[in-house]
Amino acid sequence: MTDNSVPDELKKVHEVRRIIREGGGLMITRNGVLPVDVAMGTFFAAMDIAEGFAGYGMGAVEWLRNACDVAEQMAMSDAPRLAE
């Protein structure tokens, strides 16, 4: 992915995504952590972070549900992935 392919309003989002993906990859390759454990740890970290702006508990859960709805819509519409 080139920097020009990411809309300006999503550049920081994709930078964070890249860092988390790289860290998860290192945990898998260097520490033998299972990919499912990296995925769950990432999810729970997202919950921790969401609580900082969406509210403790259910506020953060609802925010994460909305984020999952957006991801589902993108997957179902074959929207291009900007994961590289």
Backbone torsions as a table, in degrees:
resi	resn	phi	psi	omega
1	MET	NA	132.2	175.4
2	THR	-92.4	156.8	-179.1
3	ASP	-59.1	-30.1	-177.9
4	ASN	-72.3	-17.8	-177.1
5	SER	-83.5	-9.2	179.8
6	VAL	-101.4	126.3	176.6
7	PRO	-58.3	146.4	-177.5
8	ASP	-52.5	-39.8	-176.6
9	GLU	-71.9	-10.0	179.2
10	LEU	-111.3	1.3	-176.3
11	LYS	-60.9	-43.1	179.7
12	LYS	-68.3	-38.1	177.6
13	VAL	-58.5	-46.6	-177.4
14	HIS	-73.6	-25.9	173.5
15	GLU	-67.4	-45.3	176.6
16	VAL	-61.0	-44.6	179.0
17	ARG	-57.5	-44.0	-179.8
18	ARG	-62.0	-45.2	-178.7
19	ILE	-62.7	-44.6	-179.9
20	ILE	-64.7	-42.9	179.0
21	ARG	-61.5	-43.7	178.8
22	GLU	-64.6	-43.0	178.3
23	GLY	-62.8	-42.4	176.9
24	GLY	-62.4	-40.9	177.8
25	GLY	-62.2	-39.3	177.5
26	LEU	-66.4	-39.5	177.7
27	MET	-60.8	-38.8	-179.7
28	ILE	-69.8	-50.0	-173.7
29	THR	-78.0	-37.2	-175.8
30	ARG	-92.5	-30.2	-173.1
31	ASN	-113.7	-1.9	178.3
32	GLY	69.0	20.6	178.4
33	VAL	-72.1	137.8	179.0
34	LEU	-69.5	142.5	178.1
35	PRO	-54.5	-35.8	179.1
36	VAL	-64.6	-35.0	177.9
37	ASP	-70.9	-36.8	174.9
38	VAL	-63.7	-43.1	179.9
39	ALA	-62.4	-45.7	-179.5
40	MET	-67.6	-40.7	177.6
41	GLY	-62.3	-39.0	178.4
42	THR	-65.2	-42.5	178.5
43	PHE	-60.9	-47.8	-178.9
44	PHE	-66.7	-32.6	174.3
45	ALA	-65.5	-39.0	176.4
46	ALA	-61.2	-38.9	177.1
47	MET	-63.1	-45.7	178.5
48	ASP	-57.7	-44.4	-177.8
49	ILE	-69.6	-42.0	179.6
50	ALA	-60.8	-34.1	178.6
51	GLU	-63.1	-25.6	179.7
52	GLY	-68.4	-22.2	-179.9
53	PHE	-127.3	-18.6	-176.8
54	ALA	-105.9	-6.7	-179.6
55	GLY	105.1	152.2	-177.3
56	TYR	-69.5	141.4	174.4
57	GLY	71.8	-118.2	-171.6
58	MET	-64.0	-29.9	176.5
59	GLY	-59.6	-44.7	178.7
60	ALA	-69.7	-38.8	178.2
61	VAL	-60.3	-45.6	179.8
62	GLU	-63.4	-39.9	177.8
63	TRP	-61.9	-44.5	178.5
64	LEU	-63.4	-38.2	176.0
65	ARG	-60.3	-42.8	178.0
66	ASN	-63.2	-40.4	178.0
67	ALA	-63.4	-39.6	177.1
68	CYS	-65.4	-36.4	176.7
69	ASP	-61.9	-42.0	177.7
70	VAL	-63.1	-44.9	179.0
71	ALA	-61.7	-40.5	178.9
72	GLU	-63.4	-44.7	178.6
73	GLN	-60.4	-40.7	179.0
74	MET	-65.1	-42.9	-180.0
75	ALA	-64.7	-41.2	-177.8
76	MET	-72.3	-23.3	-179.8
77	SER	-96.6	6.4	-177.9
78	ASP	56.0	34.5	176.6
79	ALA	-61.7	144.6	179.9
80	PRO	-63.0	140.4	177.3
81	ARG	-92.7	134.3	179.2
82	LEU	-105.9	49.0	-172.4
83	ALA	-90.4	-11.2	-176.7
84	GLU	-87.9	NA	NA
